[in-house]
Amino acid sequence: MSDPSLDDVLELALRRTREMGAVYADVRLQDRRLTLMSLTSRRSGPGQPPRESWEVSRHAQRGLGVRVIGPEGGEGFSAATDLSRAGLARVVSEAMAGAASASRRTGRAAGGPAAASRAPGGFLLGPPVAGVAKVATPRKVHPEDVGVDEKRDFLRTYASEAYCRPETSMVSLAYADSSGTDVFASSEGSRVETDSARVVLHSTVEAERAGDVFDTIESLGGVGGLELLAEPAVKDLAGRLASRAADWLGAGAPPGGEMTAILDNQSCENFVHEAVGHSCEADAVEAGASVMAGKLGVEVGAPGVTVVDDPGRAGTVGMFLYDDEGVKAQRVTLIEDGVLKGYLHTRQTAAAMGVPPNGHARARDFGHLPIVRMGTISLEAGDHDFDELLEGVGDGIYLMGKRGGQVDPARGVFQFRPDRARLIQGGELGPPVRAPSLSGSILDILRNMDAIGDDLCFHPGGCGKGFPLQVIPAGSGSPHVRIRRATIGGEGGRGR
């Protein structure tokens, strides 16, 4: 007997969950193609031809995940790549066994089947959600229409452009594209089919002079096609990174202490994603592991500070139209004019807090359960140009780019490292310095934002969360921002 079609897979899996007594079930089916390419190009000295090292892989990602709520109210999940009838029966049985085990661990059996079945999904998911849609994200040049050789030439073009400076010693590129179909179906009547494509290019350019080495990083891409990596934009990025890396050779140590700081777009969006976004994810709030818990309606930032998460923002790497629970993704205002207004929710966290879900349940792939995640988070633009931000600073520091960092949402503290920095001296940009750290209290930084730029822009990134760890694409955006009394961890003299 032949294997079922993809449409039949959904119906067969849901029918099997009903036969086994599930009071709620959903199935997430993925059928995607991925291309991963990396190029490391290195030269031993100015004028020397670079040596290339390549890694290229193409593979399919096809499988399904089944989540159930059993008759006693426990939740179970299982995933498989075997879509035969026997494979479907096995994965549903495993999910139901997980639900029974969860009921025993949590003691939910005391509520009895009636308590769990009063509404589909019982007390875990709240009121039923029945989304029906067939959607596609926009793209002009489909990644599957461009061959591997052409993509290889594209990366070589970037690397060649990055050698425009004689100091360039190494170029490292990581390219990824993903395209295909994701289907969500539930026992509540949801059926959402999404056709999407995503392309991302991560770039590192290193410069060297007389034994001094400096490298700088940045990324391009988003949800869409290869038009997001058009040649003019790629060449511009390669040239900018080559100039940055060379210009920061010989940069001195940064100052340390409390001073006024201006954060560029990427440095501020790093803070907004890590410190604000994760603190506003409702699973952390519900667990009491967020500084934002219990602060709805409370002033947590300076006037003018508005932070939103908008999964529908076109072109960003975190764009999605429906989440992995079949809920239509919504723009959520987290902070408005300094006041905390809301949190990001799955159906479970929304039910626990007595509010409607807002479409922020995301899973890395069919093999993982959805958890609360950001889509594209941003600090909204103000009305100051960059010169106005500088005029308000005597001596301080200008932080640029992002390298990562650490945040503890429960304690409300963070430490981040930008990519590079420049001194500000007498209201004007001074010499380059190596990247210091920015640390302190999340709420203090939000309250000390005294001027917000008018140049909002967005960059792609990744975000890791959960046990097991789920790394997903996440977009973020910010304008330039001026922060008073920022704590800078450096090695040089104290700034003001």
N, C-alpha and C positions, 0 to 999 in steps of 0.2 A: 504494500500500500504506500502511495506517495506521501511525502510530508505535506502538512497543511500550508496554505498561502498565508501571508502575513496578516491579512484580515481575519482569516480563520483562527490564527494563533490567539488573537485577542479574545475572540468569542469562546474558544475551547478552554482557555485558561480561566476566564471568569465563570463559565459554566461549572468547571470543576470545583472552584472555590465555593459556589453555592451548594453543590452536592455534598461538600464536606462540612457544611454548616457555618461558613463565615458570615458574619453580619455586615461586613464591609470588605471590599477587595479592590485593589487597583493594579494595573499592569502597565509597566513602562517598557516600550519596545524601541530599540535603537538599531538603525541600519546605516552606518556611516563609513566613509573612506577617509583615511588620513595619510598625509605625506609629511615626513620629517626629514630635514636636510640641515647639516651643519658644515661649515667651512672654517677652518683655521688656516690663515695665511700669515707666514712669518718670514721676515728677511733679516739677514745677519748684519746689515749695515746699509747706510745711504747708497743708493745706486745699485744695490744688489737685487737680483730677481727674487721674488718671494717664493717660498716653498708651500705648496698646498697640501692640506689633509682634509679628506671628505668622509662624511658618513651620510648615507641615504637609505631611507626605509619607507616602504608603502605597505599599509595593512588595512584590513577591514575590522570594524567594531560592530558586531551583530549579536544581539542577545536580548534577554528580557529579565526584568525584575518584578517579582510579585510580592505585594504587601497585603496582609490580611489582618482583620480584627476578628478573633474567634468568638464563639458563643459565650465565653466567660469574660470577655472584655480585654484579653491579652492581645498584644500586637506581635506579628511574626513577619519575617522577610526572608526571601531566598531569591537567587539569581542563577541563570543558566545560559549557555550558548547553544544548547541542544534544543531546537524548536520542533522536534518530532513529537508525535502524540505521547509517546512514552516519556520523552523529556519533559513535556508540560505536566504530565501527571506527577512526575517525580518532584518538580520544583514547587508545585502547589502543595503536595504532601509535606515537604520540608518547611514551607512557610506556615502551614497549619500546626505542625509540631512545634515550631518556634512560638506561636501564639499560645499554645497550651502550656509550654514551659514558662512563658512570661506571666501567665495567670497564676501559676503556682508560686513564682518568685515574689510577685507583688501583692498577692492575696486578693486579687480582683474577683476571684470566684465568689467571694462573700456577697458581691452585688447580685450575683446570679444572672442567668441569661436574659431575664426580662429587663434588668437595668441596662444591659449592654445593647439591647435591641430596640429600646424605645425610639431611637433615631439611628439611621444607618451610621455606622462609625461610633455609636455610643458616645460616652463622655470624652473620648480622646480627640475626635475631630470636629465636634460641634455640628451645626446645621448642615444638611446636604449641600453639595456644590455640583451642579451639572453644567459644565462648559462644553459646548459643541462648536468646533471651529476647524478650518483648514487654512493655514497661514504659511506665508513664505517671507523670509527676510530679504531685503533688496540686495541685488548685486548686478554688476555690469559684465564683469569678466569672470566666468565660473572657474574656480581652481582646477576642476577636472578637465577643462578644455585646454589647459596648458600642460605640455609634457615636461618630464623631469629634466631633459636636456635644456629646455628653454628656461626653466627655473634655475638650473645650474649656471647658465649664462648670466642670468639676472644677478645672482650672488657675486659672480666674478666682476660684473660691472661695478657693484657697490665697493668691493674690495679695491679695485683699481682706483676708484675715485678717492678712497681713503688714503692712498699713498701719494696724494697731492702734496703733502708735507714731507720733507726729507727726514724728519724725526720719527715718522710713523714706523714702528717696528713690528706690530702685530695687529691683525684684524680677525676678530672672531664673530661669526654670524650663525644664528640659529633660526631657521625658518620652519614654520608649521602651518599647514592648512588642514581643515576638516570640513567635510560637507556630507549631507545626507538627510535622513528623515528620522524624526523622533515622534513616537505616537504614545499618547496617554489615554487609557480607557479605565473606567471604574464601574462598580456595581450601582452607582448612583445615576448612571446615564451619561457620564462625561465621555467624550471622544475628541481629543485635540491632536491634530497632526501638524507638525511644524517641519518645513523644509528650510534649512539654513546652511550658511557657509561662513567660515571664519578664516582669516589669514593674519599671521603675526610674524614680524621680523624683530629679533633681539640682536643688538649690535654692541660690541665692545671694540674700542680702538685704543691701542697702547702706543705711547711715544717714548723714546729713549735718547738721552744725550749725556755723554761722559759718565755713564753709570747711573744716572738718575732716571727713574722710570715713573710714568704716570699713565693711568688708563681711565677712560670715561665710558659711560654706558647710556643707552637710550633705546626705546622701542617704537615701532610703528605698527599699525594694523587695527583690525577690529572685525565686527560682524559685517560681512560683505564679500566682495570678490577682489581680484588682484588689482583693480583700479585703486584700492587703498594703498598699494605699493607702487604707484606710478613712478616712472623713471625720474622726473624732476624732483619729486619729494625724496626719493631714495638718495639721489646724488647730493641733494642739499644736506640731508642728514649725515652722509659720509664726510662731506667737506667740513661741516660744523664740528663733528666729533674729532676729526683729525686736527683741526685748529685748536680745539679745547685742550686736547691731550698735550700738544706741543706748547701751548701758552702757559700751562700749569707746571711745566718742568722748571725746577728751581724755586717753586713756590715755598714761602716760609711757613713756619708753624702758626696756627691760628691763635688768637687770644682766648682767654678763658675768663669766666665770671658772668655777672649779670649785666646785660646790655640790651640795647634795642637791636632787633634783627628784622631784616626783610627776607621773606621766603619767596622764592620764585614759584611758578606754577607747580612744578613737580615736587618740590620740597613740601609745599603746603598740602598738596593732594595726598602725599604719603601720610602726613599727620591726620588729615580728615578721614582717610580710609581706616587706618589702624586704630587711632585713638577715639574718633567719634563713631565711625561706622560699627566697629565691633562692640562698642559700649551700648549701641542702640539696637543690637540684635536681641530679640525678645527671649531667646533661650537663656542667654546670660543674665538678662534682667530678672526673669522668673526664678532663676537659681540663686539670686542675690549676689551674683558675681559681676556686677556692673555698677560703676559710679553713678549711672543714670537711673538706677532703680529708685522708684518712689518720687521722682522729680518731675512728672508730667505737670505742665503749667508753671514750672519754676524757671527763673532766669538762670541760665547756665552759661551764657556768653554775652559778649558786648552787644549793644544795639547795632543792627546792620548785619549781624552774623546769622546767615540762613543756610542750612545744610539740607539737601534733598537727596533721595535715591530714586533714580528714574531709569528702570530697566528698558523703557521704550526709546531711549535716546539713540537715534539712528547713527550707525557707523562705529559706535564705541564697542570695545571688545566684550563688555558685559551686557550687551543688548539681548533681551529675550521678550517674547510677547505673552507667553503663558508659562507658569512655573511648572515644577515637576509634581505638583498635585492637581494639575488641570485648572488652576485658578488664574484668571487674567491678571497679568502683572500690572501693578499700579505705581504711579509716582507718589512717593511718600515724603512729606515734609517732616523731617526729624527735629530740626531747630528752626524757628522762625523769629527773626529780629531778636535773637538772643534767648528766646524762650523754648524749652523742650516741648515738642508737640506730639511726638509719636515714636513708635518702635517698628522694626521690621518683623514680620510674622510668617510662620507656617500655619496650617490649620490647627495644629495641636497647641501652639503657644497662644493663638488667638482665642481658642476655646477656653484655655486656662484663664485668660485675662478678661473674657467676656466681651471681646470686640470682633468685628469681621476680619477675616484673613485679607492680606493685601498682596499676595502673589510673590512671596520671597522665599519659597521652598525650592532649593536647588540641590542637585546631586551631581557628583563628578561624572557618573555614567550609570548605565542600567544596573550595575553591580553594587551600587551604594544607595542607602536610604537618603531621601531628601532631608536637609537641615536648613536652619535659617541662614541665608546668605545675602550679601549685597549684590546689586546688579551694576549700576554705574552711579557712584556717589560723588557729590560735588558741593563745594562751597560756592554759593551764588555770587555773581559779580557785584562790585560796588561801583563807585564813580570817580576813583582817583587814577590818574595816569602815573607811570613809573617815576617821572620827575617829581611829582607831588609827594610820593612816598619818600623819596630821597631827601627832599627839602625838610622833612620833619625829623631828620636824624642828624645829630652832631657827629659823634663817633659811634660806630656800631659794626655790624657784619651783615653781609648779603649771602644767604645760603641758596645753593642751586643744585638741582637734580636730587636723586634719591638712591640710596644704597641699602635701605632696609633699617631694621631696628627691632626693638622689643617694646611691648605694651602689656600692662597688667590692668585690664578693665575693672577688676574688682577693687583694687586699691586706687585706681584712677591716676596712675603714673605711667610715664613712657620715657624712652630714650631712642632717638633716631639719629641716623648719620646721613647727611646729604652726599652728593657726588663731589662737590668742590665748593669753594667760597671765595669771596673777595671782601677786603676791608672797606668800610665806609668812613671817610675822613672829611669832616667839615661839610657834610651834606653831599659829598661827591664820591663816586666809586674810586677806591684805591687799588692797591696791588692784589694779585691773586694770593691765596693762602690754601694750604691743605685743608681738607674737610674736617671740621670739628664735630662734636655731637650737640644735639639739642635735647634737653631733658627737662622733666618737671611734672607738674600737675596738669592733667587734661583740662580741668575747669579753669585753672589759672591762665593757661594759654588762650582759651576761648574768651575769657573776660579781658585779656590784655591785647586783643586784636583791635587796634585803634584806627586803622585805615585799611580799606579793602580796594584792590585794584579793579580796573574795568576790562581786564584782558583774559577772561575765562577761556581755558582750553583744556583738552582732554588727552590722556595717554593710556595705553593698554598696560595691564599688569596681571599678576596672578595672586591668588589668595589661598592660603592653606588653613584648614580648620577641621576639627572632628577627630574621632577615634573609631575606626582607622582614619588616618589623615586623608582629606579630600582636597586636592589642589584644583581650582577652577579658574577660568578667565574672569577678571573683574576690572571694570573700567573706573577711572576716577578723574576728577577735574577740579581746577581751582584757578583763580586769578592770583596775582601777586598780593601779598599781605604784609603789613607792618605790625610787629609785636613788641610791646614794651616789656621790659624786665624779663627778658628771655634768659634762661640759664644755658650758657655755652661752655662746653667742656673742651678746652684747648690747652696749649702749652706755652703760649706767649704771654705778654702783659695783659693786664685787665682792661677791658673796654668800658664804655659808659652807655 
